Amino acid sequence: MTCMTLTPAQLALLVDHTLLKPEATSAQVRALASEAQQLGVFAICVSPSLVAEVGDTGSVAKATVCGFPSGKHTSAVKAAEASQAVAEGATEVDMVIDLGRLLSGDVAAVRADIDAVRSAMPDAALLKVIIESAALDDEQVVAACEAAEQAGAQFVKTSTGFHPAGGASVHAVRLMAQTVGGRLGVKASGGIRTWSDAVALVEAGATRLGLSGTRAVLEGGSATSGGY
């Protein structure tokens, strides 16, 4: 899709409408689910402790996170967190890699960590792997994406949105998309606040977007295109 053809309604279908703030309440995630249905997004993404409290989301998928946001949990803990979340209704899990392992060159440990989480989930559940691309050089981004693919993940994802190095960038998304070659999806997340940001990332190869300010982003596109 290009900025000439992408409409707000089309973009909405790529969005994980996200609320991962530590102070999020049950009432807020239920409101998030209601808003998600109004906006026509693909999924909502909430903390694992709130998955069971989301309520009915209609056709909107339920996603959650594990090992979030540091990635420094043991593989067994991440696997248990993912397994419980799926049992409570999540159909997608966004896991955080152990960034320190990757930065030290231990790609095998990163791959094993991802594999542990993938193995703990039913085949029908979707696994996204958060690599914190802003903290990596190009070679490390490629290595992380290759480890995710080898371990059976369905998506690679740029960022938690909590790392001081930053969030999604066009360069990282383009490199990730080139690395996975359409075999995996690419989720851009972190710092996406405007319509132009979102469109640029889709054009770079993102097939999913993590947004906390979804309505504002879509309204930016609506102002440009004249509506949904």
Buried (B, 14 or more C-beta within 10 A) or exposed (E): EEBEEBBBBBBBEBBBBBBBEEEBEBEBBBEBBBBBBEBBBBBBBBBBBBBBBBEEBEEBBBBBBBBBBBBBBEBEEBBBBBBBBBEBBBBBBBBBBBBEBBBEEBBEBBBBBBBBBBEBBEEEBBBBBBBBBBBBEEEBBBBBBBBBBBBBBBBBBBBBBBBEEBBBBBEBBBBBBBBBEEEBBBBBBBBBBEBEBBBBBBBBBBBBBBBBBBBEBBBBBBEBBEEB
